[in-house]
């Protein structure tokens, strides 16, 4: 099982190029240069650390893109991504969530949008391992999700 995980983690050079072009299509750099392109974010590291279960699906998504995708003009890449979003909306939503999640955790992006970089509670609010007592108020509210 571990070998399958390692194999799913490794992207080919073509897949890396497609990923960079896809990230740049979803979140290009701002015109004034204050916000970086999503391609500047280390998405493979994000996947390893926070979303290893998404790696295999990412590879399937990247393999769906034409080999020439990275060389296309931004407008054409946007058209192809729009087509993908319509043909497989659930996969597109999962991809978009992961790209946005990695992007807005980056300190450069957080600084550019006026948010403090780093963890949200660096000065406290730690929870001792195994102590779930702080969740009592949440549990007392009952179920609040749709079925």
Backbone as CSV, one residue per row, in Angstrom:
resi,resn,N_x,N_y,N_z,CA_x,CA_y,CA_z,C_x,C_y,C_z
1,UNK,0.826,-1.201,0.000,0.000,0.000,0.000,0.861,1.252,0.000
2,UNK,1.949,1.246,0.752,2.822,2.402,0.806,3.416,2.704,-0.564
3,UNK,3.771,1.669,-1.336,4.330,1.880,-2.667,3.322,2.562,-3.588
4,UNK,2.036,2.225,-3.444,1.001,2.875,-4.253,0.906,4.356,-3.894
5,UNK,1.033,4.684,-2.602,0.999,6.073,-2.171,2.189,6.835,-2.732
6,UNK,3.360,6.232,-2.665,4.556,6.875,-3.196,4.405,7.094,-4.698
7,UNK,3.894,6.110,-5.413,3.722,6.240,-6.859,2.721,7.344,-7.186
8,UNK,1.650,7.452,-6.399,0.644,8.477,-6.655,1.184,9.872,-6.351
9,UNK,2.189,9.970,-5.463,2.750,11.259,-5.084,3.659,11.816,-6.167
10,UNK,4.281,10.956,-6.930,5.256,11.404,-7.929,4.533,11.879,-9.186
11,UNK,4.787,13.125,-9.550,4.235,13.664,-10.790,5.323,13.636,-11.847
12,UNK,4.922,13.330,-13.062,5.871,13.379,-14.164,6.150,14.846,-14.500
13,UNK,7.143,15.095,-15.306,7.454,16.466,-15.713,6.282,17.079,-16.466
14,UNK,5.641,16.290,-17.330,4.475,16.778,-18.076,3.341,17.136,-17.115
15,UNK,3.106,16.306,-16.107,2.057,16.587,-15.128,2.382,17.848,-14.322
16,UNK,3.654,18.034,-13.971,4.058,19.265,-13.270,3.772,20.493,-14.137
17,UNK,4.070,20.406,-15.416,3.817,21.529,-16.324,2.322,21.805,-16.439
18,UNK,1.537,20.751,-16.545,0.080,20.915,-16.633,-0.463,21.510,-15.335
19,UNK,0.046,21.032,-14.198,-0.397,21.554,-12.911,-0.090,23.041,-12.799
20,UNK,1.112,23.452,-13.160,1.486,24.869,-13.091,0.572,25.709,-13.984
21,UNK,0.303,25.243,-15.194,-0.575,25.981,-16.112,-2.007,26.017,-15.579
22,UNK,-2.456,24.917,-14.998,-3.799,24.857,-14.425,-3.924,25.811,-13.243
23,UNK,-2.936,25.816,-12.369,-2.953,26.732,-11.229,-2.974,28.181,-11.703
24,UNK,-2.158,28.493,-12.708,-2.093,29.849,-13.234,-3.405,30.235,-13.908
25,UNK,-4.111,29.266,-14.468,-5.403,29.522,-15.090,-6.456,29.812,-14.033
26,UNK,-6.441,29.047,-12.949,-7.437,29.216,-11.896,-7.213,30.497,-11.096
27,UNK,-5.948,30.790,-10.791,-5.602,31.971,-10.006,-4.352,32.622,-10.585
28,UNK,-4.513,33.423,-11.641,-3.338,34.093,-12.197,-2.861,35.201,-11.259
29,UNK,-1.637,35.635,-11.447,-1.100,36.737,-10.649,-1.914,37.998,-10.918
30,UNK,-2.006,38.858,-9.916,-2.717,40.119,-10.105,-1.920,41.012,-11.052
31,UNK,-2.603,41.879,-11.733,-1.958,42.752,-12.718,-0.903,43.649,-12.084
32,UNK,-1.140,44.053,-10.835,-0.177,44.937,-10.169,0.942,44.166,-9.464
33,UNK,0.884,42.838,-9.512,1.950,42.025,-8.932,1.875,41.825,-7.428
34,UNK,0.822,42.314,-6.782,0.738,42.145,-5.330,0.330,40.728,-4.937
35,UNK,-0.455,40.079,-5.771,-0.859,38.699,-5.503,-0.155,37.771,-6.481
36,UNK,0.487,36.730,-5.970,1.174,35.800,-6.864,0.180,34.889,-7.576
37,UNK,0.634,34.272,-8.628,-0.153,33.239,-9.291,-0.170,32.009,-8.385
38,UNK,-1.201,31.217,-8.492,-1.249,29.971,-7.721,-0.125,29.030,-8.131
39,UNK,0.439,29.218,-9.304,1.551,28.368,-9.749,2.775,28.575,-8.867
40,UNK,2.851,29.714,-8.182,3.985,30.003,-7.311,3.871,29.309,-5.951
41,UNK,2.736,28.701,-5.683,2.507,27.991,-4.430,2.970,26.549,-4.619
42,UNK,3.612,25.995,-3.618,4.111,24.610,-3.705,2.957,23.645,-3.444
43,UNK,2.165,23.423,-4.477,0.978,22.578,-4.356,1.326,21.127,-4.022
44,UNK,2.359,20.530,-4.632,2.712,19.160,-4.227,3.038,19.030,-2.738
45,UNK,3.699,20.030,-2.162,3.983,19.992,-0.718,2.682,20.085,0.076
46,UNK,1.770,20.940,-0.359,0.461,21.051,0.291,-0.248,19.695,0.277
47,UNK,-0.218,19.023,-0.871,-0.874,17.719,-0.969,-0.241,16.709,-0.014
48,UNK,1.076,16.675,0.017,1.764,15.728,0.915,1.372,15.961,2.365
49,UNK,1.307,17.224,2.760,1.079,17.566,4.159,-0.385,17.576,4.556
50,UNK,-1.267,18.018,3.660,-2.642,18.263,4.071,-3.718,17.513,3.308
51,UNK,-3.406,17.016,2.129,-4.453,16.368,1.343,-3.913,15.190,0.535
52,UNK,-3.244,14.252,1.185,-2.684,13.133,0.416,-3.745,12.312,-0.303
53,UNK,-4.968,12.318,0.199,-6.038,11.548,-0.431,-6.454,12.138,-1.782
54,UNK,-6.063,13.374,-2.060,-6.438,14.019,-3.315,-5.424,13.773,-4.433
55,UNK,-4.260,13.246,-4.104,-3.187,13.075,-5.098,-3.624,12.258,-6.309
56,UNK,-4.226,11.119,-6.078,-4.616,10.242,-7.190,-5.632,10.940,-8.091
57,UNK,-6.582,11.654,-7.498,-7.567,12.371,-8.313,-6.898,13.507,-9.089
58,UNK,-5.947,14.184,-8.477,-5.229,15.243,-9.184,-4.523,14.686,-10.409
59,UNK,-3.894,13.547,-10.267,-3.194,12.934,-11.398,-4.183,12.599,-12.509
60,UNK,-5.361,12.082,-12.145,-6.383,11.791,-13.162,-6.828,13.077,-13.873
61,UNK,-6.984,14.155,-13.112,-7.387,15.438,-13.698,-6.304,15.942,-14.650
62,UNK,-5.056,15.890,-14.205,-3.954,16.377,-15.040,-3.819,15.549,-16.315
63,UNK,-4.051,14.262,-16.208,-3.944,13.388,-17.380,-5.081,13.616,-18.378
64,UNK,-6.160,14.243,-17.927,-7.264,14.571,-18.838,-6.920,15.752,-19.736
65,UNK,-5.984,16.585,-19.279,-5.623,17.780,-20.040,-4.733,17.408,-21.207
66,UNK,-4.918,18.105,-22.280,-4.115,17.882,-23.473,-2.655,18.214,-23.181
67,UNK,-1.754,17.504,-23.830,-0.325,17.724,-23.630,0.118,19.135,-23.928
68,UNK,-0.586,19.824,-24.824,-0.230,21.188,-25.175,-0.864,22.241,-24.281
69,UNK,-1.603,21.819,-23.271,-2.315,22.741,-22.380,-1.414,23.846,-21.829
70,UNK,-0.219,23.533,-21.334,0.629,24.596,-20.773,1.030,25.670,-21.784
71,UNK,1.058,25.335,-23.065,1.503,26.288,-24.086,0.368,27.126,-24.671
72,UNK,-0.857,26.846,-24.275,-2.006,27.579,-24.812,-2.091,28.969,-24.182
73,UNK,-2.724,29.871,-24.898,-2.989,31.212,-24.358,-3.943,31.078,-23.175
74,UNK,-3.866,32.021,-22.246,-4.704,31.978,-21.050,-6.183,31.868,-21.406
75,UNK,-6.632,32.595,-22.404,-8.052,32.569,-22.781,-8.493,31.161,-23.188
76,UNK,-7.649,30.457,-23.922,-7.985,29.094,-24.358,-7.949,28.137,-23.171
77,UNK,-6.981,28.319,-22.280,-6.933,27.470,-21.081,-8.179,27.678,-20.230
78,UNK,-8.632,28.922,-20.133,-9.855,29.221,-19.375,-11.038,28.489,-20.001
79,UNK,-11.147,28.499,-21.316,-12.234,27.782,-22.003,-12.195,26.295,-21.666
80,UNK,-11.012,25.693,-21.709,-10.886,24.258,-21.426,-11.208,23.946,-19.972
81,UNK,-10.789,24.809,-19.067,-11.103,24.603,-17.651,-12.601,24.769,-17.424
82,UNK,-13.213,25.708,-18.111,-14.669,25.893,-18.006,-15.397,24.642,-18.495
83,UNK,-14.929,24.084,-19.608,-15.530,22.842,-20.116,-15.391,21.715,-19.094
84,UNK,-14.212,21.611,-18.486,-13.995,20.594,-17.450,-14.939,20.824,-16.270
85,UNK,-15.116,22.087,-15.883,-15.985,22.393,-14.735,-17.429,21.999,-15.005
86,UNK,-17.826,22.020,-16.274,-19.190,21.650,-16.627,-19.342,20.148,-16.846
87,UNK,-18.302,19.519,-17.364,-18.401,18.087,-17.656,-18.214,17.219,-16.419
88,UNK,-17.455,17.707,-15.437,-17.231,16.940,-14.204,-17.188,17.912,-13.027
89,UNK,-18.351,18.492,-12.734,-18.440,19.524,-11.703,-17.929,19.071,-10.339
90,UNK,-18.238,17.849,-9.875,-17.726,17.443,-8.554,-16.189,17.414,-8.499
91,UNK,-15.552,16.878,-9.519,-14.083,16.834,-9.543,-13.513,18.244,-9.622
92,UNK,-14.154,19.099,-10.407,-13.683,20.476,-10.517,-13.794,21.194,-9.180
93,UNK,-14.899,21.014,-8.473,-15.063,21.656,-7.160,-13.999,21.179,-6.177
94,UNK,-13.705,19.883,-6.197,-12.656,19.360,-5.299,-11.300,19.955,-5.658
95,UNK,-10.996,20.047,-6.946,-9.745,20.649,-7.390,-9.674,22.111,-6.962
96,UNK,-10.722,22.864,-7.236,-10.745,24.282,-6.911,-10.583,24.505,-5.413
97,UNK,-11.253,23.700,-4.610,-11.121,23.819,-3.158,-9.665,23.636,-2.739
98,UNK,-9.007,22.612,-3.272,-7.617,22.333,-2.896,-6.674,23.441,-3.352
99,UNK,-6.876,23.947,-4.558,-6.015,25.031,-5.051,-6.222,26.285,-4.205
100,UNK,-7.473,26.647,-3.930,-7.749,27.821,-3.091,-7.207,27.622,-1.679
101,UNK,-7.401,26.437,-1.131,-6.938,26.157,0.227,-5.430,26.354,0.332
102,UNK,-4.692,25.824,-0.618,-3.236,25.987,-0.582,-2.845,27.444,-0.809
103,UNK,-3.548,28.115,-1.706,-3.223,29.495,-2.062,-3.385,30.437,-0.867
104,UNK,-4.525,30.344,-0.200,-4.805,31.290,0.881,-4.128,30.926,2.199
105,UNK,-3.348,29.868,2.224,-2.508,29.567,3.375,-1.102,30.143,3.208
106,UNK,-0.775,30.566,2.007,0.555,31.099,1.721,0.710,32.479,2.373
107,UNK,1.828,32.683,3.057,2.053,33.947,3.764,2.055,35.153,2.837
108,UNK,2.588,35.018,1.620,2.599,36.150,0.680,1.180,36.580,0.337
109,UNK,0.306,35.613,0.139,-1.085,35.916,-0.202,-1.781,36.541,1.004
110,UNK,-1.568,35.961,2.168,-2.215,36.481,3.381,-1.798,37.924,3.645
111,UNK,-0.518,38.232,3.473,-0.052,39.611,3.649,-0.698,40.537,2.624
112,UNK,-0.780,40.091,1.381,-1.328,40.918,0.308,-2.804,41.241,0.518
113,UNK,-3.540,40.347,1.163,-4.971,40.601,1.387,-5.238,41.215,2.759
114,UNK,-4.155,41.505,3.495,-4.305,42.176,4.785,-4.511,41.248,5.962
115,UNK,-4.298,39.965,5.776,-4.421,39.008,6.877,-3.040,38.747,7.470
116,UNK,-3.008,38.453,8.729,-1.745,38.161,9.384,-1.239,36.814,8.895
117,UNK,0.039,36.731,8.526,0.580,35.432,8.090,0.759,34.488,9.275
118,UNK,0.858,33.212,8.963,1.102,32.205,9.998,-0.168,31.618,10.551
119,UNK,-0.022,30.799,11.578,-1.191,30.138,12.171,-2.151,31.155,12.775
120,UNK,-3.445,30.860,12.769,-4.417,31.819,13.287,-4.334,32.040,14.794
121,UNK,-3.824,31.085,15.546,-3.748,31.226,16.998,-2.339,30.937,17.511
122,UNK,-1.354,31.715,17.079,0.010,31.396,17.502,0.277,31.728,18.967
123,UNK,-0.531,32.622,19.559,-0.258,33.060,20.923,-1.089,32.345,21.964
124,UNK,-1.713,31.276,21.628,-2.528,30.592,22.619,-3.589,29.738,21.992
125,UNK,-4.628,29.501,22.759,-5.754,28.700,22.306,-5.323,27.280,21.939
126,UNK,-4.324,26.763,22.619,-3.915,25.391,22.333,-4.843,24.436,23.072
127,UNK,-4.996,23.279,22.503,-5.850,22.251,23.083,-4.957,21.063,23.410
128,UNK,-4.932,20.667,24.666,-4.114,19.494,25.013,-4.596,18.263,24.242
129,UNK,-3.664,17.454,23.824,-4.007,16.241,23.067,-4.990,15.385,23.851
130,UNK,-6.061,14.998,23.190,-7.050,14.125,23.797,-8.097,14.848,24.627
131,UNK,-7.946,16.136,24.889,-8.910,16.890,25.687,-9.977,17.471,24.766
132,UNK,-11.131,16.864,24.769,-12.219,17.311,23.900,-13.283,18.102,24.663
133,UNK,-12.964,18.526,25.899,-13.948,19.228,26.718,-14.390,20.545,26.089
134,UNK,-13.541,21.176,25.305,-13.926,22.441,24.678,-15.000,22.249,23.611
135,UNK,-15.265,21.019,23.241,-16.305,20.749,22.246,-17.685,20.532,22.868
136,UNK,-17.767,20.583,24.179,-19.048,20.330,24.853,-20.131,21.302,24.390
137,UNK,-19.807,22.574,24.218,-20.805,23.559,23.772,-21.287,23.233,22.357
138,UNK,-20.399,22.754,21.524,-20.772,22.386,20.162,-21.681,21.168,20.185
139,UNK,-21.315,20.176,20.993,-22.147,18.962,21.078,-23.527,19.282,21.651
140,UNK,-23.609,20.229,22.563,-24.897,20.580,23.199,-25.853,21.225,22.204
141,UNK,-25.339,21.823,21.127,-26.223,22.456,20.138,-27.000,21.439,19.336
142,UNK,-26.534,20.228,19.273,-27.208,19.211,18.474,-26.783,19.276,17.024
143,UNK,-27.387,18.403,16.233,-27.021,18.327,14.825,-27.590,19.533,14.076
144,UNK,-26.723,20.136,13.236,-27.151,21.313,12.513,-26.928,21.220,11.017
145,UNK,-26.608,20.060,10.548,-26.342,19.909,9.127,-27.574,19.357,8.421
146,UNK,-27.603,19.552,7.116,-28.717,19.019,6.319,-28.506,17.549,6.054
147,UNK,-29.568,16.828,5.989,-29.468,15.395,5.693,-29.822,15.154,4.270
